[in-house]
Amino acid sequence: MSRAAGQAAARASRRPSMADVAAVAGVSHQTVSRVLNEHPSVRGETRERVLDAIATLGYRRNSAARALATARSATLGVVTTGSALFGPTSTLIAIEGAARDQGYFVSVATLRRYDAEAMHEALEHFMDQDVEAIVVIAPQDDVAAAVESFRAPVPVLVVAALERLPRDVSTTAAGPTTLSLAVDQRGGARAITDHLLDLGHRDVLHVAGPQDWFDARERAAGWREALEARGIVPSRPRLCTWSAEDGYAAGRDLAEAVVAQEGPTAVFAGNDQLALGMLRAFWERGLSVPDDVSVAGFDDVAGAAYFVPPLTTVRQPFGVLGERSVAMVVEALARQEAPGTAGTAGNEAATERIVPELVVRSSTAPPPAR
């Protein structure tokens, strides 16, 4: 059997994909998607080649709900890292729930590596399913860098505490539709540091999460800003992972300094798991929280109110984050469809931050007398 015949037999054994159409027509999958969506930028000759390939292969869009070419798939694509950590997992669950409430299905692509090729594979996955918009959960630098290569013909929402929006992620007929949404990590860190300072602490140590995470950097920046606003020179933060194990190790080191009354009187942990590990280390050393040292966290994970003592922390409103994520892409789709409506006015206008909530419990108190 010839190579061409073998390829034809392989295609006949399964449903043709957008990649098959692109290969036969000699174009990219983005071009196929533009033809299917009647994008005006495709040349007539190219459009005819794609349509001929579609007819030859018998290609049909992979969406049972899309009976007509102009109908809606009611599907959103979500790119995630597959992290089991509280923040990314809670974000994915919140987006999926909010999408379902609005009548949308969610198609998830989990990245095992973060590069342009992986993003293109995710895009192909979504275009085969004719998604209406894409949400990228991008908590780390390498994920955001990979997003730079995303060239989607649909609106893209990046959920991350980005310092800036990725360039040219998405361009549609209505113009650029790259959006950004995140919980205000820096503001939350300022709020919890201000809480400790208002209690009278002047030596607040930050046990920070990994600095290739946007959230960790923003929380460290908020802590630093709060101290500097009161004329206090911040000490060097202790850098950790997000794990309770690392918090325990940091707590064991700090416990001796606290016992000698040479350590901080308050610690702001980068997340609740770090705080949990520190509480264990301080307890083992015979220290009382908050009588000897105050401990605060970030996230308000399930069970934080039942730590010993109950943990002062910052609650991230993931329900609101999910609802607003879906609302933003729906608004972007509506702008596309409105006659004479231009794309987003600019990256700044497409960025939103959601205010978190300070939750005060009994792990923080005024500093001990020294």
PyMOL commands that set and color helices and strands:
alter all, ss='L'
color gray80, all
select helices_A, chain A and resi 3-12+18-25+29-36+44-57+86-101+116-128+141-147+185-198+214-229+244-259+272-284+304-306+318-337+348-350
alter helices_A, ss='H'
color red, helices_A
select strands_A, chain A and resi 75-80+105-110+133-137+156-159+171-172+175-176+178-183+204-208+238-239+266-269+294-296+313-315+351-354+357-359
alter strands_A, ss='S'
color yellow, strands_A
deselect
rebuild
show_as cartoon
